[in-house]
Amino acid sequence: MLLMRFSTETKTIIKMKKSILSLTITSFVLGLILVGCETPTEKVKNAQEDALDAKVEVIDAKQDLKNNIRFCCRLSTV
């Protein structure tokens, strides 16, 4: 084995590095999970904001359509 060639002190350092790496990865994954979770209240709020944004986009699209129709009508009468 590779660890047999190292001294006891070196083996301890390697084990500590592995422990620290494992702890770091675990902490990172837990942090991602906690940050990614949304409460039901936040989900509702986000859905309401999305719906409001969609309504604004529909109003803008309708206005653009009206403007385009007016412009086309002006061109056809010229």
N, C-alpha and C positions, 0 to 999 in steps of 0.2 A: 504494500500500500504506500501511497504517496505520503500520508501523514506520519508514517513510521520513521521517515528520514529526518523529520523536524524535531527540534527540542520540545520539551514540555511547554516552555514559555511561548514558543512560536505556535504550537497547537492551540494554546489558550487564546492567543491573539486572533488566529483564524476563526475560532469558534465565536469570539466576540464580534468579529466583523460580520459573520453570518447572522448572528442574533440581531445586530443593529440593522442589517439589511432587511431581515424579515420584519422587524418592528416598523421600519420606514415604509415598506411596501404595504403592510397592514394598515398603518395610519393613513396612507395616501388613499387606499381603497375605501376606507371608512369615511374619509373626508369627501370623496366623490359621491358616495351614497347619501350622506347627510345633505350635501349641497343640492343634489339632484332631486330631493324629495320636495314636493309641493303639498301644502295643506289644502283641504277642500275649498277653503275660503280663497286662497290664492288662485286656485284653478278657476273658480267662478269669476273672480276679478279679471283674470287674463282672458277668459272667454267673452266677458262683457266688452273689454277693450277691443278684442278682435272683431266683435260684431259691430261696434261703433265705427271702427276703421273701414269695415266692409261697406257700411251704409254711406260713409263719406265718399268712398270710391264709386259707388253706384250713382250718387248724386253728381259727381264730377263727370262720369261717363255719359249720363243723360244730357248734361249741359254741353259737353263736347259734341254729342250727336245732334243736338238742336242747332249748334253753331255750324256744323258741317252741312246740315240740310239747308240752312239759310244761305250759306255760301254757294252751294250747288244750284239753288234756285236763282240766285243772282246771276250766276254764269249762264244759265239756260235762257234767261230773258235778254241777255246782251246780244 
